[in-house]
C-alpha cells in the first residue's frame, strides 16, 4: 500500500474515532421536554411541539437520559 493511500484511509478512521464520542456525550446532556401527565409516553424537542397540546400534567425540561430513564420515546412530530 502506498503511504499516500494509507494516509487517505487512516484520516477518516481517526476522525470518526474522535467525533463519535463527542456526539454521544452531546446526547446525554441534550435537554428535551416531557409532559408530566400520568399517561405521557414521549419526549419533545421543544415546548412548542403540537404533541404537547393535550398535556394535562405540566411540562418539564429534563435531559435526554432522564427522559429515557422515564421510559419515554421520541415524539413522532418533532423528531
ChimeraX attribute file (.defattr): number of C-alpha atoms within 10 A of each C-alpha:
attribute: neighborCount
match mode: 1-to-1
recipient: residues
	/A:1	5
	/A:2	7
	/A:3	8
	/A:4	9
	/A:5	9
	/A:6	10
	/A:7	10
	/A:8	11
	/A:9	11
	/A:10	11
	/A:11	11
	/A:12	11
	/A:13	10
	/A:14	10
	/A:15	10
	/A:16	11
	/A:17	11
	/A:18	11
	/A:19	10
	/A:20	11
	/A:21	10
	/A:22	11
	/A:23	10
	/A:24	10
	/A:25	10
	/A:26	12
	/A:27	12
	/A:28	13
	/A:29	13
	/A:30	12
	/A:31	19
	/A:32	19
	/A:33	21
	/A:34	29
	/A:35	23
	/A:36	14
	/A:37	13
	/A:38	9
	/A:39	10
	/A:40	17
	/A:41	16
	/A:42	19
	/A:43	30
	/A:44	26
	/A:45	18
	/A:46	14
	/A:47	17
	/A:48	11
	/A:49	14
	/A:50	11
	/A:51	16
	/A:52	20
	/A:53	10
	/A:54	10
	/A:55	15
	/A:56	13
	/A:57	13
	/A:58	10
	/A:59	14
	/A:60	12
	/A:61	17
	/A:62	16
	/A:63	17
	/A:64	24
	/A:65	16
	/A:66	16
	/A:67	21
	/A:68	15
	/A:69	9
	/A:70	13
	/A:71	12
	/A:72	17
	/A:73	14
	/A:74	16
	/A:75	16
	/A:76	10
	/A:77	10
	/A:78	13
	/A:79	9
